[in-house]
Structure formats: C-alpha cells, structure tokens
Amino acid sequence: MTTPVEHMYFAWNDALSRNDAEGLLKLYAEDAHFESPLVPHLLGGDNGTLRGRRELKRLFDLLAERKPPVRQYYRSGYLTDGKRLIFEYPRQAPHGEQMDFTEVMELNEEGLIQRHCVYWGWYGVRVLQRDQYRRAA
C-alpha cells in the first residue's frame, strides 16, 4: 500500500513533467500556501507567495506553457517524517546538468499539499536570469 507521502512524490512529479496544470492543482489543498522565486518572475510583482488554488492555477497554467526545455526530472529519493516531503532535483544528473531545486511540501490530513516551498539552486537561478521561462508558448 502506498503512503500519502509516497503517492505525492510520484504524482506531483508526473503531473509537472506532463505539463498537466489541472493535475497539479488537484494535489493542493483549497487554501494551500506556495512559495517560489518563479511566482514574481511569471506573475509579476515582488511577492513570491501564493495562497489557494485560484492563485495557484494562474501560475500552473503559465508554467505548463512556458517551462523551458532544460527542465529535467531526475531525482533519487525523498525524506519524510510522515507529514513533510522533501526531495531534490540535483544539479548533476545522469545526462548532464539540470535545473536544481529542493521541494519541501507539507501534507494535510487528506494527503493534499498544504504548504509548498521551492528552493532554487544556482543553475535554476541562471535560467531565471536568462529569462528562459519567457519563451514563446
């Protein structure tokens, strides 16, 4: 039997890799909190946080359209305490460098993401600096 954490580890990556904005959205609690440097980069403003599915939908729709081709999905496992899920997309991947992130998710009692913070490594920051998320859809 799959635990909620294990389910989220695979379901979230699967939806993201397929540019499935609706699939991603369904993994979040209605009042979820999300934090990432990508928020102001794609949505404008100077606040890197979003609250609730309505705000998340705007980001996920743009992400599905604009995710740069340098984005890969190599991971090697996760850490959990049963409620929090932490995993890394390391810079060094089997087929070269990839955008490097650490994802920290807190799941609620229903197994949905209540809080999600994305920490960017230097390779990922360079993608933002080069404005690669602004590519034509």
N, C-alpha and C positions, 0 to 999 in steps of 0.2 A: 504494500500500500504506500502511496506517495504522500509525503507530508505537505502541508501548505507551503512551506518554505521551498521544498524541492520543486513542487509544481510551479511556483512563481519564478524560480531560477530558469527553468526551461521555457515557460510560456511567455515571459517578458522578452527574452532574447529572440524567440521565434517570431513574435509579433513585430518587434523592431526590425529584424533582418528582412522581413517581407514587406516593410513599409505599410503595415496594417494599423492605421491610426485608430480605427474603431476597436480593433482587438486590444491595442494598448490601453485605451480608455477604459475598457471593461475590467481591467486589472486593478483599477484605482477605486478607493472609497469615494463616495459622493463629495465629501468635504476634505479630500486629500490635500496635503501640503507638498509642493515640489520646489526644488531649488537647484539652479544650474546657471553657469555663465552663458549658456545658449539662450536663455529667456530674453535678456535685453538685446542680444545680438539679432535674434529673429523678430522679436515683437516690438523692439524699441524701448525707450525709457532707460532708467538706471536701476530698476529693481529686478533682481534675479530670482524672485519667488512668484509662485502661482498658488492659488487656492481654489480647489474644487474642479470637478470635471469640466465645467463650462470653460474655465480659463485654460485648462489642460488641452482641451480639444483644439483650440487655436494653435497652440504650439505643435501638437502631434500632427495636425493637418499640414502645416508648413514643413515639419521635419520629414514627413513622407514624400513631399515634393522635392525637397532641396538637399537631402542628405548626400554629401559628396561621395564619389566612388572610392575614395581612400578609406572609407569606413569599413572595417572588418569586424569579425565577431569571435575571435579566438579567446577562450577562457580556459582555465584549468581546474576550476573548483570554486567552492564558496565556504564562507564561515557563517555560523549561525549560533544563536542562543535559544532558538526555537521561535523567536518573535522577530528578531532582526536578521536581515540577509545582507551579507557584504561579499562582493566579488569584484575582481579586477579584470579589465581588458588591458593586459600589459603592453608596453610599447614594443617589446621584442616578441614577435610571433613566429611560428614556423616558416612563414613565407615572407619574412621581412618585417619592417616596422608597420605598426597600425596606430590609430588614434588611441591614446591611453587614457583610461578613465577608471575610477573606483566608484562603484554604485553602492549606496547604503540605503536600504529600504527597511521600513518598519511596517509590519503587517498587523492588521486589526484582528478581532475575534472571528471575522468572516473569511479571513485569509486574503483580504484585499490590501493593497498598498495604502497606508495611512499617511506616511511621510517618506519622501524620497529625496536624497541629496546626491548630486553628481559632482565628483571632484575630478577636475581635469589635470592631466599631466602636460608636460611641455609640448609634445608632438601635437596633441589636440589643441592646445592654445595657439600653436602656429597655424593650424587650419583656420581658426577664427581670425587670426591676424591677416591671413591671405584672403579672407572673405570667401572661402570655398563653399559656404552654405548659401551664398547668393547666386549660385549657378542657375542657369535657365532651367525651368522645370521640364 
